[in-house]
Amino acid sequence: MLEERLREAFHDQAGLTPAGTDRADRIIRRTNRTRRWRRVGTSLAAVLAFAFLLGGVAGWQLLRSPRTGYDSSVLAADPTALPQPVTTASINPHDVASLGLDLRIGDLLWTTEGRRLDLGGHGAVDRAYRVPAGWLYSSASDGVYLQPVDGRPVQIAPEGSRWSVSEDGLRVAVVTDGLLTTADLTREGAQPRGVVNVPADTAPVALLGGKVLATGTVASGRGYEFVAVGDGDGSASPAWNPAVSGVFGTRSDAAVGLAWTAGEKQLCLAALRADGPVMSVTMTEVCGFESPGEGVTHSLSPDGGWLAQPTGDNLRLVSVDNALVGHPTAKVCAAAGVRSPIWIDNRTVVAPYDDGVVRCQTDGARKLLQVPAAAGNGWDLVPRLGSAQG
């Protein structure tokens, strides 16, 4: 071994004196210590290098991996914050924007701007509209609310109220406990403008000027009449007109609905005007409608110039302007199972059909649109009234 040869060399040079032997031992011990420290250093360097390698890999994986379960909207003070991606309902905002209207899936609402709103804080949503001040919606269990463009929801009417919103989305009519109230809709909520006592079963269906078109019970079922709403505590006893069977909406000078011909032989398109002590009804030659009952499935364009009428596998667009002057015309837009049409503007209407959404225009143009696959089957388009703010 190296140690023995080193001792022999020192013995030869030092004449086998004890000092020579001690010197050899000291050199050997120093050499062994150096070797041990070198081995320890090498091992420590290997351990540190391995640790750094593991740390680098873990850090890289952390940086590149999505933080599953994290949703910053939980901590957001603004309930209208931009939507956060979730694995259970991933909706591409561009897909919603292509529909032209907001998309509601149960209590969740995806807007055309890419926002996601949860409207379910006051019970299951059964009706919703987009209005200039935000989103107006109701639930059967907790009344009517306005979700402003920014801020928290504001209650508009209590549970059990019957209500209607104007075609421009700026006003609302509400009947609660026999009191008919009209109010302006702002981001702060409803600003009352008029009130009148009415029969307990009165329900508002449209607003036209300073009057509310409402429905109430008559001997043969339901009838309709305009009710003036003042700024006092007056009372109204409407003479409900049983010839009117349904109301689609309003135009500048009249409401548009359905009325029976003499003897209730046919239901025809009609203009309903508040130009006297009682409603006047102007019949058109566009007839053959079915009684809408409680659910009106037709839709009037924002300016009242066109009526969208689902007829099985077709959406029939009827010119109200032409019908009122005695020259009825219509366009037909084919789509299997078309239903619940909603107008985007005065010339464009969209409606669900069996395979998605169809977009039809009064010039005859037609386009089929796809609903995001993640929406499933339980979705609704949200009518947009007036021009949105903000």
Buried (B, 14 or more C-beta within 10 A) or exposed (E): EEBEEBBEEBBEEBEEEEEBBEBBBEBBEEEEEEEEEEEEEEEEEEEEEEEEEEEEEEEEEEEEEEEEEEEEBEEEEEBBBBBEEEEEBEBEBEBBBBBBBBBBBBBBBBBBEBBBBBBBBBBEBEBBBBBBBBBBBBBEEBBBBBBBBEBEBBBBBEBEBBBBBBBBBBBBBBBBEEBBBBBBBBBEBBEEBBBBBBBEEBBBBBBBEEBBBBBBBBEEEBBBBBBBBEEEEEEBEBEBBBBBBBBBBBBEEBBBBBBBEEEEEBBBBBBBBBEEEEBBBEBBEBBEBEEBEEEBBBBBBBBBBBBBBBEEEBBBBBBBBBBBEEEBEBBEBEBEEBEBBBBBEEBBBBBBBEEEBBBBBBEEEBEEBEBBEBBEEEBBBBBBBBEBEE
